[in-house]
Amino acid sequence: MHRLVAVAAATLVAAAPAQASTTTNTYTTVGCGFIFPANTFVVPAGVTSVDLEVNGARGGGGGNGGYGATLTRTNVSVTPGESLYACVGFGPGTGGGSGAQKGGDGGGGSLVTRWTNMGGSLVTAGGGGGGTATILGGDAGTTFFAGFAGHGSVTAPGGLGGDPTTFGTGGTSLLDPLLSGSDGDMFGGGNGGWTWGYLGGGGGGGGAYGGGGGAGGDPADDGGGGGGGSSSCSIGSCTGALNPGGASVRISYVNPPVPTTTVLSAPNARVGETVTWKAVVAPAPSGGTVDFTSGGSPLCTGVLVDTTTGVAECLAPAPSQGGAWSVQAAFSGSGDFVTSNTTKAIQMTAPSTVRVTASPVVRGADLVLKAQVTPASASGTVTFAVDGATACADVAVDGDGAASCNAGPRASGTHKVSASYSGGAGHDPASDSSTASVLEGRLALSAADFDTVLIGDSATRALTLQNTGDVPLTIASVRADGPFVATAGTCATLAPGATCALSVRFTPAAEPMVSGTVTVAADHGVAVTAGLSGLGIKAPKPAVLAPLTGKTTTIIKGRVAVTTTCPEGGGACKVTTSIALNKGEIKGVAAKVSRRYLGKVKDVVIAPGTSKTVTIKVTKRFLRSAKRHGTTKFTATYRLVTTLPSGERLVSTQQVKLKLVP
């Protein structure tokens, strides 16, 4: 059990570091604690024993007063909250006489008691007897506790000292009983004898029992000295000594231990950083140090504790590996402040990185984001975002440090993608951003109009196919409907911007205008459709001129009419009709073929089974030549050319007579 020591008008004495300190209360005011509260000692909390030092006062009479007693008693059991009362300087006897003839007063005794009166004292120390000019007073009792008698003469003897069980008697004057000193009593010393004109006797010292007073002097002798008071020690043993000083009481105790708590402030930190390790000891101790350790290895040791704030802190490197670490702070204790310690778990993190990637995809396909955390051993989760919006949250990192996110189809173009790593055991959070491309697959295909094609014949057109998107495309199929047939031609794989030619064949089976489509399908779900149109026609029969043999055709006002018939059962006839003079008809005109040409009408279309009359305007050169030569009748050749849809031409001629009518 810790033992504390008491102090009343308290003087704090600090013990050596890590040792309990002692407090001593000293009482010097004359009086008793149960009357004067200043002399009352209340046992503090945690104190179970005290040490007592009780001092009786030295007697008066210049240097001839008897010494008081000093009694010391240790390990007196007490109860916290209990009151002990100090009685200081009680019961001194008064010296006889007055003025220069007065004997010395006795010294007051002192005691400590639990009671509210002077009975049952724990320790009582007697006071010394008073002396006179030449006579010594008796000392108080110390070893055997009985006081000593004061010195004197035959006629003026000193008073006897008090005994542990009875008071000392006064010195009896042999000259006159009236000059005798009075007896002491319990706690009080007797008074010295009184004289007139001679030295009075010394007073007895106070104590457990007071000493007797000395007898008064006479013409031959000084008055006798007072007897010393007795001392007592109620329980156990006391150590006694003589006290040449005044009366006092000292109550001492060892201060009870002060419990402390140590709170550690240890932030999570990164490997390789310098960390501030901080501990707060409460209440703030009188000194001491704190040791910071981790896993039994010192971080910093012997760090002084601030006695005002209780703070101890230092800078030291963090542990060298990531993960959970246990850090301890241990307070050494100081004086009454006992040791304490604490442990805190901290997370040491190592740097980490995360890299986000996304392979280009074609619009319509899912955009897949991938993240790689370094080191690969890191745990934790990754949250992915596309254009600032969360796509996948808290995706667990696998054993290789990888995580992925299916962000679904996205619009074509460039997207900002990001990955945020949460951090894991022993690893820092990290983030990264990049871009992802969603490519557009597009094809452009030209349309085709086959115009007219003979029924039963075929026509082929080349259609241009172009990749107008961002991604290479592989042609998967080419398909046409109706009377159209399509083949891939030179089209297989097209890089962005490249072109190729498809082949489409039209084979009409009937005359009406028909339309259709050609559709090209490629990978990535890309397709394009273009329109097709064409007209199937029957092959025309050669056109026929109206019979003119034996008849004369008149040229009136420079114009000649020619009737042409398109036979039934064929297609429409596309004809060109021309007329030329026969050779030799007009001298100088018909000599050259080029000059025999009179005129023609081109590309006249005649429906099957119908006839059409066309007017040919003859050349002015012919008219001038005929007039100059006076010729009005001629022979000529009609030439009829039927042009088939294939471009083939069918030619027929007929001889005619012409008559020029002005």
Secondary structure as the mmCIF struct_conf table of DSSP 4:
data_model
#
loop_
_struct_conf.conf_type_id
_struct_conf.id
_struct_conf.beg_label_comp_id
_struct_conf.beg_label_asym_id
_struct_conf.beg_label_seq_id
_struct_conf.end_label_comp_id
_struct_conf.end_label_asym_id
_struct_conf.end_label_seq_id
STRN STRN1 VAL A 5 VAL A 5
BEND BEND1 ALA A 8 ALA A 9
STRN STRN2 THR A 11 VAL A 13
BEND BEND2 ALA A 16 ALA A 16
TURN_TY1_P TURN_TY1_P1 PRO A 17 ALA A 18
BEND BEND3 GLN A 19 GLN A 19
STRN STRN3 THR A 22 TYR A 27
BEND BEND4 THR A 29 VAL A 30
STRN STRN4 GLY A 31 CYS A 32
TURN_TY1_P TURN_TY1_P2 GLY A 33 ILE A 35
BEND BEND5 PHE A 36 PHE A 36
HELX_RH_3T_P HELX_RH_3T_P1 PRO A 37 ASN A 39
STRN STRN5 THR A 40 VAL A 42
HELX_LH_PP_P HELX_LH_PP_P1 VAL A 43 PRO A 44
TURN_TY1_P TURN_TY1_P3 ALA A 45 GLY A 46
STRN STRN6 SER A 49 ASN A 55
HELX_LH_PP_P HELX_LH_PP_P2 GLY A 56 GLY A 59
BEND BEND6 GLY A 61 GLY A 61
HELX_RH_3T_P HELX_RH_3T_P2 GLY A 62 ASN A 64
BEND BEND7 GLY A 65 GLY A 65
HELX_LH_PP_P HELX_LH_PP_P3 GLY A 66 TYR A 67
STRN STRN7 GLY A 68 SER A 77
TURN_TY1_P TURN_TY1_P4 PRO A 80 GLY A 81
STRN STRN8 SER A 83 PHE A 90
HELX_LH_PP_P HELX_LH_PP_P4 PRO A 92 GLY A 95
BEND BEND8 GLY A 96 GLY A 97
HELX_RH_3T_P HELX_RH_3T_P3 GLY A 99 GLN A 101
HELX_LH_PP_P HELX_LH_PP_P5 LYS A 102 GLY A 108
STRN STRN9 GLY A 109 THR A 113
BEND BEND9 ARG A 114 GLY A 120
STRN STRN10 SER A 121 ALA A 125
HELX_LH_PP_P HELX_LH_PP_P6 GLY A 126 GLY A 130
BEND BEND10 ALA A 133 THR A 134
HELX_LH_PP_P HELX_LH_PP_P7 LEU A 136 GLY A 141
BEND BEND11 THR A 143 PHE A 144
HELX_LH_PP_P HELX_LH_PP_P8 ALA A 146 HIS A 151
BEND BEND12 VAL A 154 ALA A 156
HELX_LH_PP_P HELX_LH_PP_P9 PRO A 157 GLY A 162
BEND BEND13 PRO A 164 THR A 166
HELX_LH_PP_P HELX_LH_PP_P10 PHE A 167 SER A 173
BEND BEND14 LEU A 174 LEU A 175
HELX_RH_3T_P HELX_RH_3T_P4 PRO A 177 LEU A 179
HELX_LH_PP_P HELX_LH_PP_P11 SER A 180 ASP A 183
STRN STRN11 MET A 186 MET A 186
BEND BEND15 PHE A 187 PHE A 187
HELX_LH_PP_P HELX_LH_PP_P12 GLY A 189 TRP A 194
BEND BEND16 TRP A 196 TYR A 198
HELX_LH_PP_P HELX_LH_PP_P13 LEU A 199 GLY A 206
BEND BEND17 GLY A 207 ALA A 208
STRN STRN12 TYR A 209 TYR A 209
HELX_LH_PP_P HELX_LH_PP_P14 GLY A 210 GLY A 216
BEND BEND18 PRO A 219 ASP A 221
HELX_LH_PP_P HELX_LH_PP_P15 ASP A 222 SER A 230
STRN STRN13 SER A 232 CYS A 233
BEND BEND19 ILE A 235 GLY A 236
STRN STRN14 THR A 239 ASN A 243
BEND BEND20 GLY A 245 GLY A 245
STRN STRN15 SER A 248 VAL A 254
HELX_LH_PP_P HELX_LH_PP_P16 ASN A 255 PRO A 257
STRN STRN16 VAL A 258 VAL A 258
STRN STRN17 THR A 261 SER A 265
STRN STRN18 ALA A 269 ARG A 270
TURN_TY1_P TURN_TY1_P5 VAL A 271 GLY A 272
STRN STRN19 THR A 274 ALA A 282
BEND BEND21 PRO A 283 PRO A 283
BEND BEND22 SER A 286 GLY A 287
STRN STRN20 THR A 289 SER A 294
TURN_TY1_P TURN_TY1_P6 GLY A 295 GLY A 296
STRN STRN21 SER A 297 LEU A 304
HELX_LH_PP_P HELX_LH_PP_P17 VAL A 305 ASP A 306
TURN_TY1_P TURN_TY1_P7 THR A 307 THR A 309
STRN STRN22 VAL A 311 PRO A 317
HELX_LH_PP_P HELX_LH_PP_P18 ALA A 318 PRO A 319
BEND BEND23 SER A 320 GLN A 321
STRN STRN23 GLY A 323 PHE A 331
STRN STRN24 SER A 334 SER A 334
TURN_TY1_P TURN_TY1_P8 GLY A 335 ASP A 336
STRN STRN25 PHE A 337 PHE A 337
HELX_LH_PP_P HELX_LH_PP_P19 VAL A 338 THR A 339
STRN STRN26 SER A 340 THR A 349
STRN STRN27 ALA A 350 ALA A 350
STRN STRN28 THR A 353 ALA A 358
STRN STRN29 VAL A 361 VAL A 362
TURN_TY1_P TURN_TY1_P9 ARG A 363 GLY A 364
BEND BEND24 ALA A 365 ALA A 365
STRN STRN30 ASP A 366 THR A 374
BEND BEND25 PRO A 375 PRO A 375
TURN_TY1_P TURN_TY1_P10 ALA A 376 SER A 377
STRN STRN31 THR A 381 VAL A 386
TURN_TY1_P TURN_TY1_P11 ASP A 387 GLY A 388
STRN STRN32 ALA A 389 ALA A 396
HELX_LH_PP_P HELX_LH_PP_P20 VAL A 397 VAL A 397
TURN_TY1_P TURN_TY1_P12 GLY A 399 ASP A 400
BEND BEND26 GLY A 401 GLY A 401
STRN STRN33 ALA A 402 PRO A 409
BEND BEND27 SER A 412 SER A 412
STRN STRN34 GLY A 413 TYR A 421
STRN STRN35 GLY A 424 GLY A 424
TURN_TY1_P TURN_TY1_P13 ALA A 425 GLY A 426
STRN STRN36 HIS A 427 HIS A 427
STRN STRN37 ALA A 430 LEU A 439
STRN STRN38 LEU A 443 LEU A 445
STRN STRN39 ALA A 448 LEU A 454
TURN_TY1_P TURN_TY1_P14 ILE A 455 GLY A 456
STRN STRN40 ALA A 459 ASN A 467
BEND BEND28 GLY A 469 VAL A 471
STRN STRN41 LEU A 473 ALA A 480
TURN_TY1_P TURN_TY1_P15 GLY A 482 PRO A 483
STRN STRN42 PHE A 484 THR A 487
TURN_TY1_P TURN_TY1_P16 GLY A 489 THR A 490
BEND BEND29 ALA A 492 ALA A 492
STRN STRN43 THR A 493 LEU A 494
TURN_TY1_P TURN_TY1_P17 PRO A 496 GLY A 497
STRN STRN44 THR A 499 PHE A 506
BEND BEND30 ALA A 509 PRO A 512
STRN STRN45 MET A 513 ALA A 522
HELX_RH_3T_P HELX_RH_3T_P5 ASP A 523 GLY A 525
STRN STRN46 ALA A 527 ILE A 537
HELX_LH_PP_P HELX_LH_PP_P21 LYS A 538 ALA A 539
STRN STRN47 PRO A 540 PRO A 540
HELX_LH_PP_P HELX_LH_PP_P22 LYS A 541 ALA A 543
STRN STRN48 VAL A 544 LEU A 545
HELX_LH_PP_P HELX_LH_PP_P23 ALA A 546 PRO A 547
TURN_TY1_P TURN_TY1_P18 THR A 549 GLY A 550
STRN STRN49 THR A 552 ILE A 556
TURN_TY1_P TURN_TY1_P19 LYS A 557 GLY A 558
STRN STRN50 ARG A 559 CYS A 566
HELX_LH_PP_P HELX_LH_PP_P24 PRO A 567 PRO A 567
TURN_TY1_P TURN_TY1_P20 GLU A 568 GLY A 569
BEND BEND31 GLY A 570 GLY A 570
STRN STRN51 GLY A 571 GLY A 571
STRN STRN52 CYS A 573 LEU A 581
HELX_LH_PP_P HELX_LH_PP_P25 ASN A 582 ASN A 582
TURN_TY1_P TURN_TY1_P21 LYS A 583 GLY A 584
BEND BEND32 GLU A 585 ILE A 586
TURN_TY1_P TURN_TY1_P22 LYS A 587 ALA A 591
BEND BEND33 LYS A 592 LYS A 592
HELX_RH_AL_P HELX_RH_AL_P1 VAL A 593 ARG A 596
STRN STRN53 TYR A 597 ILE A 606
TURN_TY1_P TURN_TY1_P23 PRO A 608 GLY A 609
STRN STRN54 THR A 610 LYS A 617
HELX_LH_PP_P HELX_LH_PP_P26 VAL A 618 THR A 619
HELX_RH_AL_P HELX_RH_AL_P2 LYS A 620 HIS A 629
TURN_TY1_P TURN_TY1_P24 GLY A 630 GLY A 630
STRN STRN55 LYS A 633 THR A 643
HELX_LH_PP_P HELX_LH_PP_P27 LEU A 644 LEU A 644
TURN_TY1_P TURN_TY1_P25 PRO A 645 SER A 646
BEND BEND34 GLY A 647 GLY A 647
STRN STRN56 ARG A 649 VAL A 661
#
